[in-house]
C-alpha cells in the first residue's frame, strides 16, 4: 500500500482546512472525545430539532490530519439527517473501517460514500484507526448527550 | 570504532521494514538487542534453566550464580560500593515506585514536599502523585528554561525546609537535556535532602559512577540499555535499603515466617520478592559486557558526533523546528513540522523504514508547558550512522512534499 493512498488529496484538504470547525451557539447536544495515544481531541456540538434531525453540527479540536479530516467529513455528511439515520451511518462507517470492503447504507448517496471511502486507507495502519474513528464515537455520544468523554483507550 | 561492524551484531537489522532497510531512531523508547543478549536467553532456557535461590540441585546453584554475576557486573559498571546496593526490578518504573512507596511510607507526612522537574517522565511523577493522594504531600516542579533544561539555580530556588526528597531525570527523553545531577546532589545533601535520579536515558549513553555522582538512588531500565524487557535496576545506597521498609511481600524476601511474626531477608533479597525475571537478568549481563566491549567513552563520543550531525542536518531544513536547545545534551531530538501533526510524520516516515516516536513521550507536563499536544522524536543508539540521519531528513522532505507545504 502506498502512503499516498492514506494521505489522499481530499484527506489533506479536509485535514488542513476542516469544515465546520467552530463552536455553535444554542447547541442542544455536545460531547467530547480524546485519544490519549495521539493526543487527538474533538468536541462535537449538535443542534437537534424536535424531530431529532441534525440542523447544525460543528466541532472544535486538534489532532493529526486523519482525525481532523474524519471529523470534517463527518460534519458534512450528517448535517440535515435524523438521529436514526446518523446512527446507521456511524455503525456502517465503523464496520467499514474495521473489516468490511464497502459501505452498505442506503442513506448516503454515491458521492458522499466516495468521500467517506477516502478514509478507508487507514485500515492498513492499525495504529491510526483510532484517529479516524474518534469523531464518530464522539458523535454517538453527542446524540446520546452523554457527559462522559469518549476515550479511545477504554 | 566501526559502526558497520557493531550494527551487524544486532539481528533486527537483517530484516526489511516496508521493503526498506530499517532506520531505527527510537532507542530512547527501547533499544534493539545485540545477538549475544538474544542468544543468552535462548541458551539459558534450553541448557541451564532453573529457579534461583531456592533449591540445592545443580541447575539451581548454577542459575543462582549466573543471576548474581549480573549483580556484580552492574555494581562494577556503575561503581556502586557493594553488590547489595543493586536491586533488580521489573523496570525503571518499578525502581522509582519502590522508592516512592517505601520512602513515602516511612518519611513523608502531610505538607511535605517532593521536588521533581517539568522534564519528568510520567514514571517519575505518577508514583509521587499516589503520595499526594494518600499522604497529602505536595509535588513541586522545578521549571525548564527557554533551552528546555533545568538549572541548578532553579533547583536551589525550589528547595524549601519542607523538601524531603528530590527526584529528577538524568537526561530528558524529550529535549535531551543532561541535568547537573552531581551538583544538584551536592547541594541537596548540604541541606540533608536525598536525591533519586531517573537514569533511564542516562544509563545507556553516559559514563556512570555512583561514587562521583553521589546520589542516593539511581533507576535504570534494562531494555533501553540493549538488554531484555522486564528488568530494571534500582541502585540505592545500602543505608537506605537497610533503613526503608520492604516493598513487596512474598517468597524470597523473608528470613523467618511465623503466625505472629515475620522477619525480612538480608539485602538484596529484602527487595526481590517472588520469582524474578531470571533469564532476563542473566541476559542483561551480556548487555553490560557488550557496552564494555565497545567502551562507554567511545559510545558517548560516537553519539555526540552523530547528535551534532543530526542537529546540523535538521537545522538546515527550514520546515523543522527542534524542541529545546540545551547546552549539555544527549542524543534525543524532538521536533515539529509546521502544518503536519507528529503522528502523520511518524506514519509517513515509517513507510520508508524510518522508526521514530510521535506523541507526548509520557511527558504531558512538559508538552503542556511547551504548548504542544505532541512532538516527533528521533533518538540515537550505538548502531546509528550518518546515513540513518540522511534518510531521516529525506523522509521528512517526503512528508513535506506529500502535504504540499
Interface residues (C-beta under 8 A of the other chain):
Chain A: X3 X4 X6 X7 X12 X15 X16 X37 X38 X39 X40 X41 X62 X63 X64 X65 X66 X125 X127 X128 X131
Chain B: X339 X340 X341 X342 X343 X344 X347 X348 X351 X358 X359 X360 X367 X373 X374 X402 X403 X404
